[in-house]
């Protein structure tokens, strides 16, 4: 996969690397697909509500509340 990244423009490469890191904690392909599908749906209208961000973070397992 790393060799593919070398052919992408720096901005696209950075975005893909971010997506890989964000979804890295998900255990199965089904979980990753569910998060990707939700993210695409969430962004369809070009606006994201606070609730949508919270649900997205929750699905990713990165939103856990105050510590």
N, CA, C and O atoms as a GROMACS GRO file, in nm:
protein
  268
    1UNK      N    1   0.082  -0.119   0.000
    1UNK     CA    2   0.000   0.000   0.000
    1UNK      C    3   0.086   0.126   0.000
    1UNK      O    4   0.052   0.224  -0.065
    2UNK      N    5   0.197   0.123   0.071
    2UNK     CA    6   0.283   0.242   0.078
    2UNK      C    7   0.335   0.285  -0.058
    2UNK      O    8   0.352   0.404  -0.083
    3UNK      N    9   0.360   0.190  -0.145
    3UNK     CA   10   0.412   0.227  -0.277
    3UNK      C   11   0.306   0.300  -0.358
    3UNK      O   12   0.339   0.384  -0.442
    4UNK      N   13   0.178   0.269  -0.335
    4UNK     CA   14   0.070   0.339  -0.403
    4UNK      C   15   0.063   0.484  -0.357
    4UNK      O   16   0.041   0.575  -0.437
    5UNK      N   17   0.083   0.505  -0.227
    5UNK     CA   18   0.076   0.640  -0.171
    5UNK      C   19   0.178   0.734  -0.235
    5UNK      O   20   0.152   0.853  -0.248
    6UNK      N   21   0.292   0.681  -0.274
    6UNK     CA   22   0.398   0.764  -0.333
    6UNK      C   23   0.355   0.830  -0.465
    6UNK      O   24   0.410   0.933  -0.504
    7UNK      N   25   0.256   0.770  -0.532
    7UNK     CA   26   0.211   0.824  -0.659
    7UNK      C   27   0.102   0.929  -0.644
    7UNK      O   28   0.064   0.992  -0.743
    8UNK      N   29   0.051   0.949  -0.525
    8UNK     CA   30  -0.055   1.047  -0.501
    8UNK      C   31   0.005   1.185  -0.471
    8UNK      O   32   0.114   1.195  -0.417
    9UNK      N   33  -0.067   1.290  -0.507
    9UNK     CA   34  -0.023   1.423  -0.466
    9UNK      C   35  -0.019   1.431  -0.312
    9UNK      O   36  -0.093   1.359  -0.245
   10UNK      N   37   0.065   1.516  -0.259
   10UNK     CA   38   0.087   1.524  -0.114
   10UNK      C   39  -0.042   1.548  -0.036
   10UNK      O   40  -0.060   1.489   0.070
   11UNK      N   41  -0.132   1.632  -0.088
   11UNK     CA   42  -0.255   1.659  -0.014
   11UNK      C   43  -0.345   1.536  -0.008
   11UNK      O   44  -0.404   1.508   0.097
   12UNK      N   45  -0.356   1.463  -0.118
   12UNK     CA   46  -0.437   1.341  -0.120
   12UNK      C   47  -0.374   1.232  -0.034
   12UNK      O   48  -0.444   1.159   0.036
   13UNK      N   49  -0.243   1.223  -0.039
   13UNK     CA   50  -0.171   1.124   0.043
   13UNK      C   51  -0.195   1.150   0.192
   13UNK      O   52  -0.219   1.057   0.268
   14UNK      N   53  -0.189   1.277   0.231
   14UNK     CA   54  -0.211   1.312   0.372
   14UNK      C   55  -0.354   1.276   0.415
   14UNK      O   56  -0.374   1.225   0.525
   15UNK      N   57  -0.451   1.303   0.330
   15UNK     CA   58  -0.590   1.270   0.363
   15UNK      C   59  -0.610   1.119   0.375
   15UNK      O   60  -0.679   1.073   0.465
   16UNK      N   61  -0.551   1.044   0.284
   16UNK     CA   62  -0.563   0.898   0.290
   16UNK      C   63  -0.494   0.842   0.413
   16UNK      O   64  -0.547   0.751   0.478
   17UNK      N   65  -0.378   0.894   0.446
   17UNK     CA   66  -0.308   0.849   0.567
   17UNK      C   67  -0.389   0.881   0.692
   17UNK      O   68  -0.393   0.801   0.786
   18UNK      N   69  -0.454   0.997   0.694
   18UNK     CA   70  -0.541   1.033   0.806
   18UNK      C   71  -0.658   0.934   0.817
   18UNK      O   72  -0.689   0.886   0.926
   19UNK      N   73  -0.722   0.905   0.705
   19UNK     CA   74  -0.834   0.811   0.705
   19UNK      C   75  -0.790   0.672   0.754
   19UNK      O   76  -0.863   0.607   0.829
   20UNK      N   77  -0.674   0.629   0.712
   20UNK     CA   78  -0.623   0.498   0.756
   20UNK      C   79  -0.599   0.498   0.905
   20UNK      O   80  -0.633   0.401   0.973
   21UNK      N   81  -0.540   0.604   0.959
   21UNK     CA   82  -0.516   0.611   1.104
   21UNK      C   83  -0.646   0.618   1.183
   21UNK      O   84  -0.659   0.552   1.287
   22UNK      N   85  -0.741   0.697   1.135
   22UNK     CA   86  -0.868   0.712   1.206
   22UNK      C   87  -0.942   0.579   1.212
   22UNK      O   88  -0.998   0.543   1.315
   23UNK      N   89  -0.942   0.506   1.101
   23UNK     CA   90  -1.015   0.379   1.098
   23UNK      C   91  -0.932   0.261   1.146
   23UNK      O   92  -0.982   0.149   1.150
   24UNK      N   93  -0.808   0.286   1.183
   24UNK     CA   94  -0.719   0.178   1.226
   24UNK      C   95  -0.765   0.104   1.350
   24UNK      O   96  -0.725  -0.011   1.371
   25UNK      N   97  -0.848   0.165   1.431
   25UNK     CA   98  -0.894   0.099   1.553
   25UNK      C   99  -1.015   0.009   1.530
   25UNK      O  100  -1.057  -0.064   1.619
   26UNK      N  101  -1.070   0.014   1.409
   26UNK     CA  102  -1.185  -0.071   1.378
   26UNK      C  103  -1.136  -0.211   1.345
   26UNK      O  104  -1.034  -0.228   1.277
   27UNK      N  105  -1.208  -0.311   1.394
   27UNK     CA  106  -1.158  -0.449   1.387
   27UNK      C  107  -1.192  -0.524   1.260
   27UNK      O  108  -1.117  -0.613   1.219
   28UNK      N  109  -1.302  -0.492   1.198
   28UNK     CA  110  -1.344  -0.573   1.083
   28UNK      C  111  -1.370  -0.486   0.961
   28UNK      O  112  -1.388  -0.365   0.970
   29UNK      N  113  -1.370  -0.552   0.847
   29UNK     CA  114  -1.402  -0.482   0.722
   29UNK      C  115  -1.544  -0.427   0.726
   29UNK      O  116  -1.571  -0.320   0.673
   30UNK      N  117  -1.634  -0.501   0.790
   30UNK     CA  118  -1.773  -0.456   0.801
   30UNK      C  119  -1.783  -0.327   0.882
   30UNK      O  120  -1.859  -0.238   0.847
   31UNK      N  121  -1.705  -0.318   0.991
   31UNK     CA  122  -1.705  -0.195   1.072
   31UNK      C  123  -1.649  -0.078   0.991
   31UNK      O  124  -1.705   0.032   0.995
   32UNK      N  125  -1.541  -0.102   0.918
   32UNK     CA  126  -1.482   0.005   0.837
   32UNK      C  127  -1.579   0.051   0.728
   32UNK      O  128  -1.591   0.171   0.702
   33UNK      N  129  -1.649  -0.042   0.665
   33UNK     CA  130  -1.745  -0.008   0.562
   33UNK      C  131  -1.862   0.071   0.620
   33UNK      O  132  -1.908   0.168   0.560
   34UNK      N  133  -1.911   0.030   0.737
   34UNK     CA  134  -2.022   0.100   0.802
   34UNK      C  135  -1.984   0.244   0.833
   34UNK      O  136  -2.064   0.336   0.813
   35UNK      N  137  -1.863   0.266   0.882
   35UNK     CA  138  -1.816   0.401   0.914
   35UNK      C  139  -1.801   0.483   0.786
   35UNK      O  140  -1.842   0.599   0.782
   36UNK      N  141  -1.744   0.423   0.683
   36UNK     CA  142  -1.727   0.494   0.556
   36UNK      C  143  -1.863   0.532   0.497
   36UNK      O  144  -1.882   0.644   0.451
   37UNK      N  145  -1.956   0.438   0.498
   37UNK     CA  146  -2.090   0.465   0.446
   37UNK      C  147  -2.157   0.578   0.524
   37UNK      O  148  -2.220   0.666   0.465
   38UNK      N  149  -2.144   0.575   0.656
   38UNK     CA  150  -2.205   0.681   0.738
   38UNK      C  151  -2.138   0.815   0.706
   38UNK      O  152  -2.207   0.916   0.692
   39UNK      N  153  -2.006   0.816   0.696
   39UNK     CA  154  -1.934   0.940   0.667
   39UNK      C  155  -1.976   1.000   0.534
   39UNK      O  156  -1.995   1.122   0.524
   40UNK      N  157  -1.989   0.918   0.432
   40UNK     CA  158  -2.031   0.967   0.300
   40UNK      C  159  -2.172   1.024   0.309
   40UNK      O  160  -2.199   1.132   0.257
   41UNK      N  161  -2.262   0.951   0.375
   41UNK     CA  162  -2.401   0.998   0.391
   41UNK      C  163  -2.404   1.129   0.469
   41UNK      O  164  -2.479   1.221   0.436
   42UNK      N  165  -2.322   1.136   0.574
   42UNK     CA  166  -2.318   1.254   0.659
   42UNK      C  167  -2.276   1.378   0.579
   42UNK      O  168  -2.324   1.488   0.607
   43UNK      N  169  -2.190   1.361   0.483
   43UNK     CA  170  -2.136   1.474   0.407
   43UNK      C  171  -2.211   1.508   0.279
   43UNK      O  172  -2.171   1.599   0.207
   44UNK      N  173  -2.318   1.436   0.248
   44UNK     CA  174  -2.390   1.456   0.122
   44UNK      C  175  -2.437   1.599   0.101
   44UNK      O  176  -2.426   1.652  -0.010
   45UNK      N  177  -2.489   1.662   0.204
   45UNK     CA  178  -2.541   1.797   0.187
   45UNK      C  179  -2.436   1.906   0.212
   45UNK      O  180  -2.465   2.025   0.203
   46UNK      N  181  -2.314   1.865   0.242
   46UNK     CA  182  -2.206   1.961   0.263
   46UNK      C  183  -2.206   2.026   0.400
   46UNK      O  184  -2.126   2.115   0.427
   47UNK      N  185  -2.296   1.982   0.486
   47UNK     CA  186  -2.305   2.035   0.621
   47UNK      C  187  -2.307   1.919   0.719
   47UNK      O  188  -2.365   1.814   0.692
   48UNK      N  189  -2.242   1.939   0.833
   48UNK     CA  190  -2.237   1.835   0.936
   48UNK      C  191  -2.278   1.897   1.068
   48UNK      O  192  -2.218   1.994   1.114
   49UNK      N  193  -2.380   1.839   1.129
   49UNK     CA  194  -2.425   1.891   1.258
   49UNK      C  195  -2.336   1.836   1.370
   49UNK      O  196  -2.260   1.741   1.349
   50UNK      N  197  -2.346   1.896   1.485
   50UNK     CA  198  -2.270   1.849   1.601
   50UNK      C  199  -2.309   1.705   1.634
   50UNK      O  200  -2.223   1.623   1.666
   51UNK      N  201  -2.437   1.675   1.625
   51UNK     CA  202  -2.485   1.540   1.651
   51UNK      C  203  -2.427   1.438   1.554
   51UNK      O  204  -2.391   1.327   1.593
   52UNK      N  205  -2.418   1.477   1.426
   52UNK     CA  206  -2.360   1.387   1.326
   52UNK      C  207  -2.212   1.362   1.354
   52UNK      O  208  -2.165   1.249   1.344
   53UNK      N  209  -2.139   1.469   1.391
   53UNK     CA  210  -1.997   1.450   1.426
   53UNK      C  211  -1.984   1.357   1.546
   53UNK      O  212  -1.895   1.271   1.550
   54UNK      N  213  -2.073   1.375   1.643
   54UNK     CA  214  -2.068   1.291   1.762
   54UNK      C  215  -2.096   1.145   1.727
   54UNK      O  216  -2.026   1.056   1.775
   55UNK      N  217  -2.196   1.120   1.644
   55UNK     CA  218  -2.225   0.982   1.602
   55UNK      C  219  -2.109   0.923   1.523
   55UNK      O  220  -2.074   0.806   1.540
   56UNK      N  221  -2.048   1.004   1.437
   56UNK     CA  222  -1.935   0.958   1.357
   56UNK      C  223  -1.818   0.921   1.449
   56UNK      O  224  -1.758   0.814   1.435
   57UNK      N  225  -1.786   1.010   1.543
   57UNK     CA  226  -1.678   0.982   1.638
   57UNK      C  227  -1.707   0.859   1.722
   57UNK      O  228  -1.617   0.781   1.753
   58UNK      N  229  -1.833   0.841   1.758
   58UNK     CA  230  -1.872   0.724   1.836
   58UNK      C  231  -1.854   0.597   1.755
   58UNK      O  232  -1.805   0.497   1.807
   59UNK      N  233  -1.894   0.600   1.630
   59UNK     CA  234  -1.879   0.483   1.543
   59UNK      C  235  -1.732   0.446   1.524
   59UNK      O  236  -1.697   0.330   1.509
   60UNK      N  237  -1.646   0.549   1.525
   60UNK     CA  238  -1.502   0.527   1.510
   60UNK      C  239  -1.437   0.481   1.640
   60UNK      O  240  -1.324   0.430   1.639
   61UNK      N  241  -1.507   0.498   1.750
   61UNK     CA  242  -1.449   0.462   1.879
   61UNK      C  243  -1.351   0.566   1.930
   61UNK      O  244  -1.271   0.537   2.019
   62UNK      N  245  -1.355   0.687   1.873
   62UNK     CA  246  -1.260   0.791   1.915
   62UNK      C  247  -1.323   0.898   2.000
   62UNK      O  248  -1.254   0.984   2.054
   63UNK      N  249  -1.455   0.894   2.012
   63UNK     CA  250  -1.526   0.993   2.092
   63UNK      C  251  -1.574   0.924   2.220
   63UNK      O  252  -1.668   0.844   2.218
   64UNK      N  253  -1.507   0.956   2.329
   64UNK     CA  254  -1.540   0.886   2.454
   64UNK      C  255  -1.588   0.980   2.563
   64UNK      O  256  -1.619   0.934   2.673
   65UNK      N  257  -1.594   1.108   2.538
   65UNK     CA  258  -1.640   1.202   2.640
   65UNK      C  259  -1.525   1.256   2.721
   65UNK      O  260  -1.408   1.233   2.690
   66UNK      N  261  -1.560   1.329   2.828
   66UNK     CA  262  -1.456   1.390   2.913
   66UNK      C  263  -1.383   1.285   2.995
   66UNK      O  264  -1.440   1.184   3.038
   67UNK      N  265  -1.255   1.311   3.017
   67UNK     CA  266  -1.171   1.222   3.100
   67UNK      C  267  -1.128   1.292   3.224
   67UNK      O  268  -1.057   1.235   3.306
   0.00000   0.00000   0.00000
